[in-house]
Amino acid sequence: QLQLQESGPGLVKPSETLSLTCTVSGGSISSSNYYWDWIRQPPGKGLEWIGSIYYSGTTYSNPSLRSRLTISVDTSRNQFSLRLSSVTAADASVYYCARQRGSNGPLDYWGQGTLVTVSS
Amino acid sequence: SYELTQPLSVSVALGQTATITCGGSNIGSKNVHWYQQKPGQAPVVVIYGDGNRPSGIPGRFSGSDSGNTATLTVSRVQVGDEADYYCQVWDSDTGGVFGGGTKLTVL
């Protein structure tokens, strides 16, 4: 059974960089036709797609976050990561990683999510 | 940028049929996915593509889309179906797009 687990600091200071890693177990991140996504959800609000990466390193990103966003993959560790720079209070959210089945497919496996607070 | 519009809330009597809509420009030409999210949990896909159900999702859940509207239908609604429901598509310019979510309440 595929499992995804987010990890990283739960508290980030304003103007600093948010860094999270998603560890995939029970399957290979290098499997063809799967993409690996980040999604976030501010407390009490809806879902927002952040971006995705293919095992080859090709990335896709939300235009509203593109200038601050870096997504990378480490196939040797079966992990992919998110870095979001210059964070503000608006970036405080539960961050989820997920597997995307195909370029237009569903997000069929999700991590449990990790809450990131932005505060000095 | 591409946008999806959902009603904020839908209420339905126990055992009746709930219909949740998702509006988007020419959404009928896209693969629409629906997710169920219960409090404190990650979303779960309940319908993907052209009305397909993942294994483990009851047949009471169905989906359709045509023109500018996609619809998630939940038949014989149970108390356990109370949740937030999100529609989602992939757009060539915007990437992943979620609707704002609909809270389903069972009366």
Interface residues (C-beta under 8 A of the other chain):
Chain A: D37 I39 G46 L47 E48 W49 G51 S52 Y60 S61 N62 P63 Y96 R101 S103 N104 G105 P106 L107 D108 W110 G111 Q112 G113
Chain B: S1 K30 N31 H33 Y35 Q37 A42 P43 V44 V45 Y48 G49 P54 Y86 Q88 W90 D93 T94 G95 G96 V97 F98 G99 G100 G101
